[in-house]
Structures are given as C-alpha cells and as structure tokens.
Amino acid sequence: MLIVSLFVCIQQSLERFQTRKKLASLTAQQMSDIGMTKERHQAELSQATIFGFVRDVVLFIRNKGRVS
C-alpha cells in the first residue's frame, strides 16, 4: 500500500510539474482570463524545475497527502 501511495504522490507531482511548464506559453490575455496575476505566474514558473518537482514530492510525503 505504501508503494501505491508513493506512486500516486509522484504521479500528482508530475502532473503539477507539467501544468506549470504549460503556463510558460500563456499570453497575458489568457493569464487574465484565468485570474492569474503576473506575480503568481512567476512563482509557478519558478517551481517548474526538477528541484521544484522533488520539493513537491517531499512536501506531499511530509504532509501525508493533505492538500494545502
């Protein structure tokens, strides 16, 4: 069961990583449409690295799956 939980954690983190990568291609109008500020956009893009991915996995494990 622990391995399944770890796999789910990695899968969710990978999904967030890919979504953050796709944010880089949004135009200013599209960001406005989804209600994302320029500061939040930059914050999300800064997490779209391998270190951000690993940090996301570690935080997820540390919080035992609780969404913050």
Contacts in CASP RR format, 6 or more apart in sequence:
PFRMAT RR
TARGET T0000
AUTHOR 0000-0000-0000
METHOD contacts of the structure
MODEL  1
MLIVSLFVCIQQSLERFQTRKKLASLTAQQMSDIGMTKERHQAELSQATI
FGFVRDVVLFIRNKGRVS
6 61 0 8 1.000
9 57 0 8 1.000
9 60 0 8 1.000
9 61 0 8 1.000
9 65 0 8 1.000
10 57 0 8 1.000
12 60 0 8 1.000
13 53 0 8 1.000
13 56 0 8 1.000
13 57 0 8 1.000
13 60 0 8 1.000
14 53 0 8 1.000
16 56 0 8 1.000
17 48 0 8 1.000
17 52 0 8 1.000
17 53 0 8 1.000
17 56 0 8 1.000
20 44 0 8 1.000
20 45 0 8 1.000
20 47 0 8 1.000
20 48 0 8 1.000
21 48 0 8 1.000
23 36 0 8 1.000
23 41 0 8 1.000
23 44 0 8 1.000
23 45 0 8 1.000
23 48 0 8 1.000
24 45 0 8 1.000
24 48 0 8 1.000
26 34 0 8 1.000
26 36 0 8 1.000
26 41 0 8 1.000
31 37 0 8 1.000
31 38 0 8 1.000
31 41 0 8 1.000
36 44 0 8 1.000
47 55 0 8 1.000
47 56 0 8 1.000
59 68 0 8 1.000
END
